């Protein structure tokens, strides 16, 4: 019986090859879209789960109870890791981490590398990264050893064996390569060089002083719990570890599972996981539209298949057998579409890599992928075949053969499916346009500073102390307008502290401020505006300890006239000499926060040299920058970056989301258009005689097309009435994630309506036009 079903299904597929091709293409595109998103979702869910101890590894986070609310973050004092490992037997090992950058030199090769990670020697005992050379136990046992990735091994050593080779870091210390490690793409530890904290003294850092410093919160820490130790019980024991070192502030330690670090924020709220959910919903909608197409196209063949069903039933076939026949046809169609979808997936996967927030890089041997794809294909076939399977099997055979049946609820259901298709396509279009509008708003918003024609380079080692000499060399070129040395770019001032006091401050009041070490040229180079007082000046020696605050800080401190007011910052007093106009020193998802700028060397040395170029061709200015760099920093390679590129990277996820939405919106519209072609074909065939009679009585082609387009217009109007308000609500909620956001303009809805009308007319009018231009004799020759 099943063999007969299959043979019949194959013959019908060949007989109605036009409808079969449209159905298969729609399903294949829908499944390929779902498979593409499945690959990315599986990778997102696999981040750092490959470690042998992943289930017992946790990131330590601190719950800071601050005056402006509770802030949960992973930044801890340096001694925390050692204290956790020594005081709590449930914690088998702990490692602290700190990123850094160095100039790496091997023979004649030298490059500025930004992806260094300092860790404790037991880091590779907790995290089981695969080693290409060397062993985890001995990797960082020697303070003068360094672990590099296989990518860096190829970059610096080529075909040479890297183990035992010596790398020089910023002309400050030599390190011997002890191991080569491979960092999978589905890990958050995307670093190329690993050093032990025990090597800090080689960079003139006082490790003993750091081990006793409980005030600086700069070190993410990970712990490995003993097997069977519940994290809740360990959390209870470690919660008050910081109490003796911050008696005036409530700070509670908590544990975040390693498997959740990538997808969730430190406080457990949604982070990257919201993109996973959004893409999964989009993939499901696109696949559902493709399945609906199958239903609609099956109904378009109703007249042709109805007699077949009637004959089957008269010959003794049951409704169950008829249902099985249409289920087999659906599964066969889905199977062919599955093969085509796999071909499409292999073709588009390399092109789609740049679309996602994180590139897809999964092994084809991942055991979860093929079963997941087969399940998706089976569900698609079941859903797509459900409607014709039920629809055809329920008609009585005599009514079918006499053509005395009425479509009734079946026709109403088809109309509802078409409205659903329209609604999903319009909703995706609204979402895409709003995301692009927000990105355009971000790119053109006045941030209170300049980000154009600014170029910067990383300074290393002793070259940082010669920044002033380098600046003077740069200013000798007429196309370099100004230069500044700083620790942080203006849009990346993330560090904050509450170690600030001022006259009139309440005893228990604490103000969390962002801070940055800058020089006298920082504000003019970045085009900021002084609203009160003055900028830092070399003519005032006292400015070395003075401050410039932003307007938000002045407001939060309660100063009507902040100029001349005294601040005590990190136990050292200074005077406010100026107020800078508020600028966005954090991403636009956050509001502007209090900010303190000072020439003091806080937060580390100034490691960035930024030059403001004259508008025009930058080549000559960059060449002068290079020669000046090599003059002041002989032996250091010159590698520069434009500031606007860094700014754009802050919103890379939003731009990638927009591209993904655009791609899937186009696919949804394409599949929906296929369904409209099928439905218009069905309607045209159902009303063939009516068209012939109307033409015989003198109706024009245009009049017939307009008459038959009214139904589509009604469905389209209903779909717009559903999708536009829903899109407004959903995207308004999405925009709430931005402190600074665009409004949802009326033109977005106008464009959506216009596009939907254009697509419907282009898709649905073709079959109607063909029927309207056919000879009326052919249409009514059987009457």
Steps between C-alpha positions, in 0.01 A plus 500: 500500500775745593682411180187582301465829686857587412459414130181706477665790678795493261270492195295791633816698566603454138148557366458834680862595468433876496334494841757247623791723405347802672425296814844338512682829447296668775557216746870479411553871561307481827692194621838641393420813703406291803812282463723806479357637821517155661875490432547836666274419797680171566831686497370772734374237744834318490723787618764367742297184563774288342723533808527180702410687821242734345214384723701581816662825380354837599581865452500698824290815483446770759167657584583862582231683696568857387313825561363494146390137519639147496775435247602141429835464326799262477770752602667390824803598712814308408530305831147359467602197293778395735275550806222288349735211423668512842202554729230279354571128454206467259700707249765279342666772292461864407647720230500873453518659159614835361536603137786710366682589180866489397723545203616148409835452330657189356810554288398752233126459563328741738131572543277680745288229662192584709391152611719415801349337807676477836375202702598291799713191426202269555295661224549209261408251772157666526451562129583201283595667173654256252880522489684459171839505677594478867288402801258698721689416819831645379364775275534790748703336775796726420437880537708557186285272284224600261223299336392599149221388271553300183405811301784702657738207459437511124524880493837530674670166439351362183613140463749524791435320827389785732572323830824634645502811280532839671259792453583852614213705644525878452878494547438431869534125547566177311269202530547143385216325322409200712185379326269556206127494567197508272213726607171385341279770357224406746698630797489842662876483565602630159861583589818418314759522780484373858737610777514422869440768763826373648673682214373842616834586668666469160296804399602690815162432665492443877319169528511499880331840515237381256428192711411728793299756302128446565394835351574461128224302329642396165530121498234252379538178699396141430477212746476122471273337757549150634273232356165494679534845659186695431564858385223634727678370811835637383338837422371521856850442638685745275234774496664717767866452402543869410327638811819562703653693211199722418320556832314807370355317201297184458669266251376144453687233304299269278573225247400501134520163317758498223237374255299821555781752475470540123122534474404674823602815686680464835172558686333216308289720274487445126806596302598334173220248553244756381658482154479120511130516578433770241674309222326177598161672476589652162613160366181339626286765332681467167469121510132527597437729202656236276276230650194720449604532137475123468147511642392782269651340190336168590163674512578657161503147357172413670287460187757267343552287808136494615395245237795279590393508865138421403603202290721368781213515745249341259755220441500431873768733625456637850560851625808372683646361177437828321666686787798266479530565128520877548736461796735291286482762225584769751791300641633428149481867410667589829771238440589648162489847655727377781767393251473832319513684834827327591647604165385859558642493852844393382489770232395791724682410822831664399310812390297511823798498737517878521131536579495359851606659830745208521619305192381142452786253535368154585635162407274301271550209742305675776250228598222751571480650152371229266231376745390859553476561126307176447257595775446840337440334162256248654306772678491708181364204303240419765381861528498554125307179436253537785256728320466311166504172693193600703342718232484237224416200715182651647302553176229240419585322172164562326517876567853507369418320175184705441696820582221595738729572793538835672839612626354683801737502795782372283496816290485711814800316643700560182421869517614503862826332404564761233426780748745335740767494229442866422510590870831322564663658195378847597609449862851400390512801267402736783763347729771529237421864422495595870837332562653682204345827621658451844840426347472812285408697814806366681734579212381858465421592861695792644704331773647824627836414344663444163569154364606587146859525370643362824768232488678332789783256569585284801812607692705238678758482777734796538353670194207610717730731693600668174148586393557877524802482270299294253214750509738784417635304204148437374402867516778591259279377216232750387237228452522390866298754697548367854606193696433356844619212716233322704406177669147470358322618188202723586237239412675229705526654847346205683704502824330650804565565866327640805828621660397863468401761757427872491391782726136465596489128434273310742686254728339189349471633145696326228518610138618251241696686233682397185855627480781528251858625498546759224742772397445867413419421136234233558197730497592710191618195302166325544302818440336518843357825637597672824182660638655649817852579611791392285690205362812356661804711421875446506529853639352387832715245681218433748288360219687174538266429794192691384175383342255565223155352556203462269165676544339185639764475775447867591126440524537184711743673737258788546738773378345817362847630421749210503805708399743517789330228702728246668482127429681222683566220257680183606595683824669787310342848479461710188299787356229499235626733226242430230172339402477316168171471318344158543614253235420133455796324658315168499288324234162658429331217688613680818416852618777755551658446842714722725853532364830627638798581278840555657866510391585267786632159396194305615380178341845421360727697271379677188546246225320658204631778278222668304546746213238730348546518122397775263201416283611353168742230384668360816783316325771765545403563862509127575839466335629785720343325802693187404835677461453693827409175676811324374715798596377505861437126530773325302436129470123527556265433212244766417142370491213746500121494524240761415278596792176485302571131433522437874178694556319293238616178666309601814182445301616206291230271641228747405635528146526122469148461637377743235669305221362169629149642527527647153610165356221304664243767417590468132470121526163525676368738234632271225328195649183698560502611136518136392192429710318790338578362156350167606193655657434729204532196274242320712257794497543550129433132428200496736340798322603417143143488373411826676793669327392358164142621544613846610727529197223378269277777641764765428708526818854632450816323613584783738154490650520125560846527658378783725190303598696192593763704687242624748524182705876537530453865595267399784743239630791742470311771688420254779863386515622859527245569772644206697872533428557874522373551860674178608825612337472838670459336842783249455751749361409760763598244762824427314586870486455524877840332526659826380527806719518698175271375226318604190125537480300260285413731216178486301702460180599149613137392491440683172794316342376165635150553361636615162738202476229252595263641235773489235597140583139379506418665168814360339439148635123460486411684180697274268271197510189720494636686200564170319147384567356838400687500167398141410237445234148500654408213264759277671370605843133412441519237224359226729186702587 
